[in-house]
Amino acid sequence: MDATARSGLATSLSADDLGTRKAFRRLMWFLFILLVVSFFDRINIAFASLTMNKELGLTAAMYGLSLTVFYAGYFLFEIPSNLALARYGARLWIARIMITWGIASAGTMFAVGAWSLYGWRLATGIAEAGFLPGILLYLTYWFPRSYRARANSLFLIGIPSTVAISSVVSGYILQMDGFLGLSGWRWLFLLEGLPAVILGIACFFYLDDGPAKAKWLSIEEKAALQKRLEQDHAEETLGAAKRTILSQLGSRNVVLLSAAYFGLVSSLNTNTTWTPQIVREFAAGASFHSLGWLAATPAIITVGAMVLWGRSSDRRNERPWHIRIAMLTAAVGWLLVVFAILPELRYLGLILVSCGSFCGLLTFWTLPASTAILSPDARPAGIALINCVGIGGGSALTPAVVGILKDWSGSFLPGLLFVVVMLCISMICITLVATHQRAIAAAAEAARA
């Protein structure tokens, strides 16, 4: 595009649109990298388990409990962490989160048995608490409602991207087994934990707490973007302005969204933490790096699917059906993994699980962030609460359930059927929220008429 064309485009865009585009270019790549590093430290234990479990004498149930302990710490400190971010600002608090969790994650290399592993994973969960909901909250400080699904998608594609990158990188790091006398899984925690510390320091210098403090926006762009965000907030709080924060946190729709997120996270967590072992079941004898590439391919496909899904949701201004269709896709995928006989069909199931779960995730978070379900004042605690239930239940409970059921039955079948049931409950909850929101909108329209 030549200079004349760029000038014409600039004049055709409003100041708030120009500010939003600048925010996309300035923030999204950096936040994407932060999420990639975050999930490296969260899911590397899935690959470490391929050799760590035997060395430390862990059963499937004990390994599942190590995942549960991580999310228990995350759960307990989630809401306080999100409230601290709202109070002290993203620049300071996200930097703190990343530095402390990087140290704790790298420290997992010193585990010598089940109990020391539990201790390091608990510390990592406590340190990381608030990161994902904190960034989702941070995005609402920058992006108007009409851009939010795209912003969420560009950020959240970091998760499947991490699964893809981590699957490949972790497979090669495990090949370092014995280098300098360290097991491959110990190298894995060390090499994938330290980048969080470096990026945490960078956060303090790179991030701005909101448009008003951004030196890279013009005065006109700051004012226009801030005005548009305030208009969105005013529209979103029409039905919630007279409610207290506490009443909003206990409202019908927040409870339903929390339950829905429980089921969605059950699918997401099972996908990220058990996929390497599921792949190994129908690819027995494959090398670690081959297993890595097999586990990475569904995530690579998912990245493209998420971008298209976010654009579709924003273009149609439609959320509930985009969430439910994605959840249904994931449920069908798990059924293929469980019941298909051909390895190719089971692998197709993993692809559907990955695409459905992550597309459901990116559209799910547009609901509490863009409707009258939560006012701006209640949003930090509300988003953290919904995420808390998902993390505390879907991430803390589900791994233990899948592990216990696998030890009991010798198969992944009962545990994965549990995940399918949770997804079905989630779809029902989203339907109830959507029905309630339509009723409120119709009543408001009738009152105006």
Secondary structure, 3 states (H helix, E strand, C coil): CCHHHHHHHHHHCCHHHHHHHHHHHHHHHHHHHHHHHHHHHHHHHHHHHHHHHHHHCCCHHHHHHHHHHHHHHHHHCHHHHHHHHHHHCHHHHHHHHHHHHHHHHHHHHHCCCHHHHHHHHHHHHHHHCCHHHHHHHHHHCCCCHHHHHHHHHHHHCHHHHHHHHHHHHHHHHHCCCCHHHCCHHHHHHHHHHHHHHHHHHHHHHHCCCCHHHCCCCCHHHHHHHHHHHHHHHHHHCCCCCCCCHHHHHCCHHHHHHHHHHHHHHHHHHHHHHHHHHHHHHHCCCCCHHHHHHHHHHHHHHHHHHHHHHHHHHHHHCCCHHHHHHHHHHHHHHHHHHHHCCCHHHHHHHHHHHHHHHHHHHHHHCHHHHHCCCCCCCCHHHHHHHHHHHHHHHHHCHHHHHHHHHHHHHCCCHHHHHHHHHHHHHHHHHHHHHHHHHHHHHHHHHHHHC
